[in-house]
Amino acid sequence: MFSQVFLAVTARELEAVRPKRTAYIACHFSAGGSGLSNMPHTLPEGSILLLDDSTPVQGHDPETVVKQLNELASTFSLRAVLLDFQRPPAAEAQKMAAFILENCKCTAAVTPAYAKVGFPVFLPPPPANKSLKEYLKPWNKVYLELYAEGLEITVTKEGSRFSPISSASPLPLTDKRLHCHYGVTVFPGKAVFTLSRSREDLSALAREAEELGVLGVVGLYRELQ
C-alpha cells in the first residue's frame, strides 16, 4: 500500500527507515544565518525535499538559498523541491519563492498562495466532499499532499455549515468517487454529515492522482507507514 506515495520523514526517522520513495521534511530557513538549516546529510537518489517557513523569511539571501538547494539537487539527484510555505505571503517570502522557482536546477513547486504562472503547485488534499478531478481543474502541474482530514457538514433550514475535523471514528457508508467514508446523524431541526478518509481511501486517492497526471504525492511516514 502507498507504493506510489513519497513518504515524508525527518532526519531522525531517516536513520531508522529508508522508504522506497522518500520526502525529507523539516528543512527550513536558518534562525541565525542567511541560508538554510537542517539540510539532509544523506538521501536516497530521486527523493523530494520539502522546505518549510517555520522560520520566516527575514533577511535571508535568495542566491545563498538557491545555491544550497542546487548542491542538494546535484548530490542526491532530487526529484523535486517543494516549498511548503504556510505563512501569509509577505513581500520578502514571495520574492524568495519566485527566485527559487526560477533558479532551482530540479523541479520546484510552491503552495497556492505563492503560486507563479507556469510553475508547479504543491496542493493540500481535496476536501472530503470534492472530487480530485474537480479539485485539480485550476492547476496544470501538481504535487499533492496526502493526509486524513475529515469534514463535518451541518445542514439546517438556514443552510449548511462546513467544519474541518481532524479525524472520525469508522463510518458506515462509502463514496468511491470522493474516496471517502461518511455517515449521517439526524437531530431535531438538523442533519449532520461526517466525512473522512481511511487508509484505503487515501490509497485510492493516490492512485487516481497518478492516473490524472499528478507529478507526485507526499504523505507523512508516521501516518501512512
N, C-alpha and C positions, 0 to 999 in steps of 0.2 A: 504494500500500500504506500501511496505517496512517492512512488519511484520517480515521478515527473516533477517533484517539488524540490526546490533548493531549501535545505533545512538550515535555519539560521542559528548560529552558535556563537557564544562568547569565546575569548581566548582560553579560558579555563575549561569550558566544555570541549573545545577542540583538542585539548590534551588527552581527553578521555575517549572521545569518539571522533571519527572522521567520516561524516556522511558521504555517500556516493556523490551527491551534489551538495556543495557547501556554500552557505552565505555567511560571511563574517560580520558580526554586529558589534556595536559599541565603539567603533572608531569615531572620534569627534574632534572638534577644534580645540587646540591647546588652551588651557587656562592661563598659561604664563608665557606663551610664545606666539609667533606669527603664523605657525603652520598647524599640523595635525598631531594628535597624541593617540595612544593606544592602537597603534598600527600593528597589523599581524606580522609575526616573525616567520611564519610558515603557513602555507595554504595549499590545498590540492589544486592542480592545474585546472583552469576553467571555472574557478569559483567566482562568486559575486561578492563585492564589498559594499556594505551599507555605511554611509557617512551620515551621522545624525547631527542635530543642532542643539543637543542638551547643553552644551556650552555655546552661547550665542556668538554669532559672527560679529566681532567688535575689534577692529584694528588688525585683523588677520590679512595676510598678503596673498591675493589670489594666485600670483605666479609661484610662490613657495608651495601653496597647497597643490596646485596642478602638477608641479614637479614631483612632489611626493607621490601623488596618485599615479602618475605615469611611470614612476620607478616600480611601484607595486604592480601595475598592469603588465609591465615588461617582465618582471621577475616571476610572476605567478601565472602569466597568460590569462589575466582576468577576463571573464565573460562580460562583466558589466560593473559599473559603479552606480549605485542607487543613492540619491540624495534624499534621505528620509527627514526632510525639514518640516517640523510641526509647529514652529513658532510663526506668529503673524509676519508676513513678508515685509520687513523693514528694508530700506533702500540698500544698505550695505550687504545684507543677506541676498537680496535679489541680484546685485552685481556679482557676488561670489558665485551664485548658482549659474548665472548666464556664462561667466568666464569658464567654469568647469565644463558645462555642456559643450561649449565651442572649442575647447582645447584639450579635453581628455582624449588619450590615444585609443581607449576602448569605448564601447557604448556607454553612455551616461543617461540617466533618467532622473526626474525630479518630481516631487509631489505636485498635485494640481494647482495649488496656489502660486507656485513658482514656474508653471509650465511655460515653455517657449516654443513657438510655432516651428515645426519641422523636427523637433527632438522628442524622444520617447518620454512617457509619463509613468510615474510609479503610483498606482492606484490602491486604495484600500479595497477590501472585498465589497461586492454589491450588497446592498441591504437585502435582508432575507425575503422581502416582498417584491424584489425586482429581478428579472431575468438577466443573466450575464450578457446575452446578446444585446439587449436593450441598453444595458449599463455601459457597454463598450462603444456604442454608436458615435459619441462625440470625439473619439480618440482613434488615431491611426496606429501608433506604436505603443505597446503597453507592457509594463511589468506589473504583476498583480500580487498584492499581499493577501495572505490567507490566514484567517483566524475565525473562531467560532463566536461571533457576536450575535445575539438574538434581538428580537423586536417584539414589542407588545403594542397591539392596536386596540384602543378602547373606542367602541362605537356607541354613540348616544344619538338622540334625536337632534342634538345641536351639531353633530358632525363626528369626525374621527380624530383621535389624538394618538400620535406615534411616539413611543418611548423606547430607546435602545435599552437592552438588558444584557448583562454580562454572560449569563447562562440560563438554562432552563432544564428542569427535570425531563426525563424521556417523554416525548409527545407521541400521541397515537396515530396521527394521520401524516401522509407523505405527499409532497408535491415534487414530482421528478423534474418538472420544467424549471422550478426555482431552486432545486437541490436543497430542500429544507423539510423539516418535520413541523407540524403545527397542531394546536389544539384550540378548542373554543369553550369558553365558560360563559353561561348566560346568567345575568343577575337582573333584579328588577330595574328596568329602565336603561340597561346597557348590556352589551356583549363584549367580552374580552378575547381577542385572538392572540395567541402566543406562538411565535415562530422562532425556530433555532436550527442550527446545522450540526449534525452528528459527524463523527469521523468519516462515515460512509458518504455523507452529503458533501463534505469537503473534498474527498477523493474524487467524486463525480464532478464537482465544480472545477477541479484542477484539470480533469480530462477534457471537459468542454472548453476550458480556456485554451488548451493546447490545440484543439480542433479549430478554434476561432482565430488562431494565429497569434495568441499572446506570446510575447518573447520569452517570458519566464515567470514562474510562480514561486513566491517565497513565504515560508511559514516557520514559526519558531520550533526548534528541535524539541524543546521541553514540553510543547503542547502536542506535537504530531508524532513524536518518536514511537 
